[in-house]
Amino acid sequence: MRQLKQLMEEITRRVDTNLREFDMDSSNYIRSALPMSHFMRFYAFYGITSNHPIDFHFGRSSLAGSYFLSRCHVNSSILHKTDVRGDELKRRGQVFHLGGREILMHQDECIRVQHSFLVKTLVHSYNHDPEFPEFYSIVNTFAAPYANIHGSAIRGCLLGPFATLDLTTVHDCMIGPFAYVQTGQISHTAVEPGSVWIEHGSDFRFHYQFPKDALQEYVRYDAKRGVQGRLVAFIRQRKRHFQEIFDVVHFNRSDNTHRSTALNRYAVVRGGTRISENVLVAQRAYLENADLGKGANAQENCYIVDSCLQGFNVMAHGAKIIHARLGEKGFVGFNAFLRGSPQAPLDIGHHSIVMPHTIIDTETALQIPPEHLVWGLIRNPQELAENSISLEKLSQHNQGFRQGRLVFDGSGKTFVEQFQKRIEHILLDNGAYFDGRQKRGHAQQGQNIAFNIIQPYTTGPRRGLFPTMNIHEGTG
């Protein structure tokens, strides 16, 4: 295990060097991230399909429990139970559109992870930086459990637990626990825990700040105990069900899923769950007594418990919904935590948008009207009134407004239109509108994935590391 410890120290020095302006010591995060024994306990696995290029390179890295799809190169890095999903990478010959510019791709895009430590992290989408469209790079970075790196090339960053970087190029930044950033580009910035920050040039700016004490109840980091709070406690209560499916090499489902639906072999399905057509259920999703209507989805680290999704719903990566009904075309953003109870159910109207990193933990029954935007911390009707607005009313704001802990500047109409456009794009990519011939998406293309397993060294100085290997498509 000597070489693994050396690699861990090397990554620590590189992260700290990039973050030296913050006088950063990332060793506390890295040392408490995992017991050393975990690096030998889990296999890694990669997916093979006829729909995605096969190009994997793993060198001098630990990959325990991690999953890879499409073109992924990992060097001198530690990935633990991390999903690197390349099914949306740009392809050779494709024209990349951004800000009115057209960029022709001369080669397939590749995800590259170098000198980074990612723990239970999701890496997905494609690099939205037009300067380096062929490489989706994650370099000199530490990501704590349940972080999302979505369409964001990053260098020299520390992401706290449950943090999300979305469609943003990031250099030398600290992203606090449960912070969400979608700004296009940031550098040399420390983002406060519980900040929800969305900005699109001069068009609009959305910024909400969670109250510090309340956020600590749900997400906090302890130097000795790691990630704590109600969110991770909820996940740990269901951990054993994932262990059961990962411990079995050949796992045959008895679920009667529709032929246009993709139910991943590494998803948990329990109780009286019903899954309709054109549904995507990704690896590490958890369904229990769930009803997923046509065109709904459950991405990585989503939990749907005792809840109904009425159709064409988007559950973004890490979203959780318990004892609730989500109306048709309702959207739930990254790492949102929506918890009702049998005595206090949660009802979300059709076409409503639950912002990323929203926490709804009901003390009484709550009903969110159709076509509303909700955000922040909501535990009762008073907080719902403070942290919600109808999409129609928001669209009428041209100069911005303040409401509770939210500060909004710019055009509400542009904000709503861009959000709705993105939701439709996600539904199309997921295959929600597949008609049997056209509009195929992830729900159809992800049905027949073959999973290959790779194991680490179990003895000697390389113990905990995985063998260096290159895996490519055959040419014969």
C-alpha positions in Angstrom: 0.0 0.0 0.0 3.1 2.2 0.0 2.5 3.5 -3.5 -1.1 4.3 -2.8 -0.2 6.4 0.2 2.5 8.2 -1.8 -0.2 8.9 -4.5 -2.5 10.3 -1.8 0.2 12.6 -0.5 1.0 13.7 -4.1 -2.6 14.6 -4.8 -2.8 16.5 -1.5 0.2 18.6 -2.4 -1.2 19.4 -5.8 -4.6 20.5 -4.5 -3.0 22.6 -1.8 -0.7 24.3 -4.4 -3.6 25.3 -6.6 -5.5 26.6 -3.5 -2.5 28.3 -1.8 -4.2 31.7 -1.8 -6.7 30.3 0.6 -4.0 28.9 2.9 -5.6 25.5 2.2 -4.7 22.2 3.9 -6.7 19.5 2.1 -5.1 16.7 4.1 -8.0 16.8 6.7 -10.5 16.2 3.9 -8.4 13.5 2.2 -7.4 11.6 5.3 -11.0 11.4 6.7 -12.5 10.5 3.3 -12.0 6.8 3.5 -10.5 4.0 5.7 -7.5 2.6 3.8 -9.1 -0.9 3.9 -11.8 0.3 1.5 -9.3 0.6 -1.4 -9.1 -3.2 -1.6 -12.7 -4.1 -0.9 -14.4 -3.1 -4.1 -14.0 -3.9 -7.8 -14.3 -1.3 -10.5 -16.4 -1.8 -13.7 -16.8 -0.4 -17.1 -19.6 -0.6 -19.6 -19.6 -1.7 -23.2 -22.3 -0.9 -25.7 -22.5 -0.6 -29.4 -23.8 3.0 -29.0 -20.7 4.5 -27.3 -17.0 4.5 -28.2 -14.8 2.2 -26.2 -11.6 3.9 -25.0 -10.4 3.4 -21.5 -7.0 4.1 -20.0 -6.2 3.5 -16.3 -2.7 4.2 -15.0 -1.3 4.4 -11.5 -4.8 4.8 -10.0 -7.1 3.4 -7.4 -10.6 2.9 -8.8 -12.5 0.9 -6.1 -16.2 0.7 -6.7 -16.1 3.1 -9.6 -18.0 2.9 -13.0 -16.8 4.1 -16.4 -18.7 4.5 -19.7 -17.3 5.6 -23.1 -14.0 7.5 -23.4 -12.4 7.8 -20.0 -8.7 8.3 -19.2 -7.6 8.2 -15.5 -4.0 8.8 -14.4 -2.4 9.1 -11.0 -5.8 9.5 -9.3 -8.0 7.9 -6.6 -11.7 7.4 -7.5 -13.9 5.7 -5.0 -17.5 4.6 -5.9 -17.4 7.4 -8.5 -19.5 7.3 -11.7 -17.7 8.6 -14.8 -20.4 8.5 -17.4 -19.5 9.6 -20.9 -22.7 8.9 -22.8 -23.1 12.6 -23.8 -19.5 13.3 -24.9 -19.2 15.2 -28.2 -18.3 13.0 -31.2 -16.0 13.5 -34.1 -17.7 15.5 -36.9 -20.3 17.0 -34.5 -20.7 20.8 -34.5 -20.5 22.2 -31.0 -22.7 25.3 -30.6 -22.0 27.9 -27.9 -22.9 31.6 -27.8 -23.6 31.8 -31.5 -20.3 30.1 -32.4 -19.9 26.8 -34.2 -17.0 24.6 -33.4 -16.3 21.4 -35.5 -15.1 18.4 -33.5 -12.1 16.8 -35.2 -12.0 13.9 -32.7 -14.2 12.3 -30.1 -14.2 14.1 -26.7 -12.6 12.3 -23.8 -13.0 12.6 -20.0 -9.5 13.0 -18.4 -8.9 12.7 -14.7 -5.4 13.6 -13.5 -4.0 13.9 -10.0 -7.5 14.0 -8.4 -9.3 12.3 -5.6 -13.1 11.8 -6.2 -15.2 10.1 -3.6 -18.8 9.0 -4.5 -18.8 11.7 -7.2 -20.8 11.9 -10.4 -19.1 13.0 -13.6 -21.4 13.5 -16.5 -22.4 15.5 -19.6 -19.6 17.1 -21.8 -17.2 19.9 -21.5 -18.9 23.3 -22.2 -15.6 25.2 -22.4 -15.2 26.2 -26.1 -11.5 26.6 -25.8 -10.9 22.9 -25.1 -13.9 21.1 -26.6 -12.1 17.7 -27.1 -11.0 17.3 -23.4 -13.3 17.2 -20.4 -10.5 17.5 -17.8 -10.6 17.2 -14.0 -7.1 18.0 -12.7 -5.6 18.5 -9.2 -9.0 18.3 -7.5 -10.6 16.7 -4.5 -14.3 16.1 -4.4 -16.1 15.0 -1.2 -18.9 12.4 -1.2 -22.0 13.1 -3.3 -20.5 16.0 -5.3 -21.6 16.4 -8.9 -19.3 17.5 -11.7 -21.6 18.1 -14.6 -20.3 19.5 -17.9 -17.6 21.3 -15.9 -13.9 21.2 -16.7 -12.1 21.9 -13.4 -8.5 22.4 -12.3 -7.3 22.9 -8.8 -10.5 22.7 -6.8 -12.0 21.4 -3.6 -15.6 20.4 -3.6 -17.3 19.9 -0.3 -19.9 17.1 0.3 -23.1 17.4 -1.8 -21.6 20.3 -3.8 -22.4 20.7 -7.5 -20.6 22.3 -10.4 -22.9 22.6 -13.4 -21.9 23.8 -16.9 -19.1 25.9 -15.4 -15.3 26.0 -16.1 -13.6 26.3 -12.7 -10.0 27.1 -11.8 -8.6 27.2 -8.3 -11.8 27.4 -6.3 -13.2 26.1 -3.1 -16.8 25.0 -3.3 -18.5 24.7 0.1 -20.7 21.8 1.2 -24.1 21.8 -0.5 -23.2 24.7 -2.8 -24.5 24.8 -6.4 -22.7 26.8 -9.0 -23.8 27.4 -12.6 -22.1 30.5 -13.9 -20.2 29.5 -17.0 -16.8 30.3 -15.5 -15.3 31.1 -12.2 -11.7 31.3 -10.8 -10.0 32.0 -7.5 -13.2 32.0 -5.6 -14.4 30.5 -2.4 -18.1 29.7 -2.6 -19.9 29.6 0.8 -21.6 26.4 2.0 -25.3 26.3 1.0 -25.0 28.9 -1.8 -27.2 28.4 -4.9 -25.6 30.6 -7.5 -26.8 30.8 -11.1 -25.7 33.5 -13.5 -25.9 34.0 -17.2 -23.9 37.0 -18.3 -25.9 40.1 -18.0 -29.2 38.3 -18.5 -29.9 37.2 -15.0 -28.4 36.3 -11.6 -30.1 34.0 -9.0 -28.5 33.7 -5.6 -29.9 32.1 -2.5 -28.0 31.5 0.7 -29.0 28.8 3.2 -29.1 29.8 6.8 -25.9 28.4 8.3 -27.3 26.8 11.4 -30.2 25.1 9.6 -27.9 23.8 6.9 -25.7 22.2 9.5 -28.6 19.9 10.5 -28.7 18.5 6.9 -25.1 18.7 5.7 -21.9 19.3 7.6 -18.3 18.1 7.5 -16.4 16.9 10.6 -12.6 16.5 10.3 -12.7 13.2 12.3 -16.1 11.7 11.3 -16.4 12.9 7.7 -19.8 13.9 6.3 -22.6 14.2 8.8 -26.2 15.4 8.7 -29.7 14.2 7.8 -29.0 13.8 4.1 -26.1 11.3 4.6 -28.0 9.6 7.4 -30.9 9.0 5.0 -28.5 7.4 2.5 -26.7 5.2 5.1 -30.0 3.7 6.2 -30.4 2.2 2.7 -26.7 1.3 2.1 -27.1 -2.4 2.6 -29.5 -2.8 -0.3 -26.7 -1.6 -2.7 -24.2 -3.9 -1.1 -26.5 -6.8 -2.0 -26.5 -6.1 -5.7 -22.8 -5.2 -5.9 -21.9 -8.4 -4.2 -23.5 -10.5 -6.9 -21.5 -10.8 -10.2 -24.3 -12.2 -12.3 -27.5 -10.4 -11.4 -30.7 -11.3 -13.2 -33.7 -9.0 -12.6 -37.2 -10.3 -12.5 -38.6 -6.8 -13.1 -41.1 -6.6 -15.9 -39.8 -3.4 -17.5 -41.0 -2.0 -20.8 -38.8 -2.6 -23.8 -38.3 1.1 -24.3 -37.0 1.5 -20.7 -33.5 1.2 -19.3 -33.2 -0.2 -15.8 -29.6 -0.4 -14.8 -28.3 -3.6 -13.3 -26.7 -1.6 -10.5 -29.9 0.2 -9.4 -32.0 -0.9 -6.4 -35.6 -1.7 -7.0 -37.8 -2.7 -4.0 -41.4 -3.0 -2.9 -44.3 -2.4 -5.2 -42.3 -0.3 -7.7 -43.9 0.3 -11.1 -41.8 1.5 -14.1 -43.5 2.7 -17.3 -42.2 3.1 -20.8 -39.3 5.4 -21.9 -38.0 5.6 -18.4 -34.3 5.9 -17.5 -33.1 4.4 -14.2 -29.3 4.9 -13.8 -26.8 3.0 -11.7 -26.9 3.7 -8.0 -30.5 4.9 -8.2 -32.8 3.7 -5.5 -36.5 3.0 -6.0 -38.8 1.7 -3.2 -42.6 1.7 -3.6 -42.1 4.1 -6.5 -44.4 4.8 -9.4 -42.5 6.2 -12.5 -44.8 7.4 -15.2 -44.0 7.5 -18.9 -40.8 9.4 -19.7 -39.7 9.9 -16.1 -36.1 9.3 -15.0 -34.0 8.5 -11.9 -30.4 9.5 -12.4 -27.3 8.4 -10.3 -27.8 8.7 -6.5 -31.5 9.5 -6.9 -33.8 8.1 -4.3 -37.6 7.7 -5.0 -39.4 6.3 -2.0 -43.2 6.0 -1.5 -43.6 8.5 -4.3 -45.3 8.9 -7.7 -43.8 10.6 -10.7 -46.7 11.2 -13.1 -44.7 11.4 -16.3 -42.0 13.3 -18.3 -40.3 14.2 -15.0 -36.6 15.0 -14.5 -34.9 13.9 -11.3 -31.5 15.4 -11.7 -28.4 13.6 -10.2 -28.6 13.1 -6.5 -32.3 14.3 -6.1 -34.4 12.6 -3.5 -38.1 12.5 -3.1 -40.0 10.7 -0.3 -43.8 10.5 0.3 -44.6 12.8 -2.5 -46.4 13.2 -5.8 -44.6 15.0 -8.6 -47.0 16.3 -11.3 -46.4 15.8 -15.0 -43.3 17.6 -16.4 -42.3 18.5 -12.8 -38.5 19.1 -12.4 -36.4 18.3 -9.4 -32.8 19.7 -9.5 -29.4 18.3 -8.4 -29.2 17.0 -4.8 -32.6 18.3 -3.9 -34.1 16.6 -0.8 -37.9 16.5 -0.7 -39.3 14.6 2.2 -42.9 14.3 3.1 -44.4 11.7 5.4 -47.5 9.5 5.4 -49.1 12.1 7.8 -47.7 15.1 5.9 -47.5 14.3 2.2 -45.9 16.6 -0.3 -47.7 17.5 -3.5 -45.9 19.2 -6.4 -48.0 20.6 -9.2 -47.4 19.9 -12.9 -44.7 21.9 -14.7 -43.3 23.2 -11.5 -39.5 23.6 -11.0 -37.8 22.6 -7.8 -34.4 24.3 -7.9 -31.1 22.4 -7.4 -30.2 22.0 -3.7 -33.6 22.7 -2.4 -34.6 21.1 0.9 -38.3 20.5 1.6 -38.7 18.7 4.9 -42.4 19.0 5.7 -43.7 19.5 9.2 -47.2 19.6 7.8 -48.8 18.6 4.4 -47.6 20.9 1.7 -49.0 21.6 -1.8 -47.0 23.4 -4.4 -49.3 24.8 -7.1 -48.7 24.0 -10.8 -46.1 26.1 -12.7 -44.3 27.4 -9.7 -40.6 27.8 -8.9 -39.4 26.7 -5.4 -36.0 27.0 -3.8 -34.1 27.0 -0.5 -35.2 25.6 2.8 -39.0 24.8 3.2 -40.4 23.1 6.3 -43.9 24.7 6.6 -46.4 26.8 4.7 -44.8 30.1 5.8 -41.4 29.1 4.4 -43.1 27.8 1.2 -44.6 31.2 0.7 -41.3 32.9 1.2 -39.4 30.5 -1.1 -41.6 30.2 -4.1 -43.1 32.2 -7.0 -45.3 31.4 -9.9 -43.5 31.2 -13.2 -45.9 33.7 -14.7 -45.1 36.3 -12.0 -41.3 35.6 -12.2 -41.5 36.2 -16.0 -42.9 39.7 -15.3 -39.8 40.8 -13.4 -37.4 42.8 -15.5 -35.2 44.5 -13.0 -34.9 41.9 -10.3 -36.3 41.5 -6.8 -35.5 40.2 -3.3 -37.6 37.6 -1.5 -36.5 36.2 1.8 -32.9 35.0 1.4 -33.1 35.1 -2.5 -31.6 37.9 -4.5 -32.6 37.9 -8.2 -31.3 40.3 -10.8 -32.1 40.7 -14.5 -34.8 39.2 -16.6 -37.2 36.7 -15.0 -38.6 35.8 -18.4 -35.2 34.8 -19.8 -34.5 32.8 -16.7 -37.8 30.8 -17.0 -37.4 30.3 -20.8 -33.9 29.0 -20.4 -34.8 26.7 -17.6 -37.8 25.3 -19.5 -35.6 24.9 -22.7 -33.1 22.9 -20.7 -35.7 20.6 -19.2 -37.0 19.8 -22.7 -33.5 19.1 -23.8 -32.9 16.7 -20.9 -36.2 14.9 -21.7 -35.2 14.5 -25.3 -31.7 13.2 -24.4 -33.2 10.7 -21.9 -35.5 9.3 -24.6 -38.7 10.4 -22.9 -40.3 11.2 -26.3 -39.3 7.9 -28.1 -42.1 6.8 -30.4 -40.8 3.4 -31.3 -38.7 4.7 -34.2 -37.4 8.2 -33.6 -36.1 10.3 -30.7 -34.1 7.5 -29.1 -32.2 8.5 -26.0 -30.5 7.1 -22.9 -33.6 5.1 -22.0 -33.3 3.1 -25.2 -29.5 3.2 -25.8 -28.6 2.1 -22.2 -30.6 -1.1 -22.2 -28.0 -3.6 -23.1 -24.8 -2.6 -21.4 -22.3 -5.3 -20.7 -20.3 -4.7 -17.5 -16.7 -5.9 -17.2 -15.0 -6.0 -13.8 -11.4 -5.1 -12.9 -9.7 -5.8 -9.6 -6.9 -4.1 -7.6 -3.6 -5.5 -6.4 -4.2 -7.1 -3.0 -0.6 -7.6 -1.9 2.8 -5.9 -2.3 3.7 -2.2 -2.6 1.0 -1.6 -5.2 -1.8 -2.9 -2.9 -4.9 -0.9 -3.4 -3.9 0.4 -6.9 -5.3 -1.1 -10.1 -3.1 -2.4 -12.9 -2.3 -0.1 -15.8 -4.4 -1.0 -18.8 -5.7 0.3 -22.1 -9.0 -1.0 -23.5 -10.0 -0.1 -27.0 -12.4 -1.1 -29.7 -11.3 -3.9 -31.9 -10.3 -3.1 -35.5 -10.8 -6.6 -37.0 
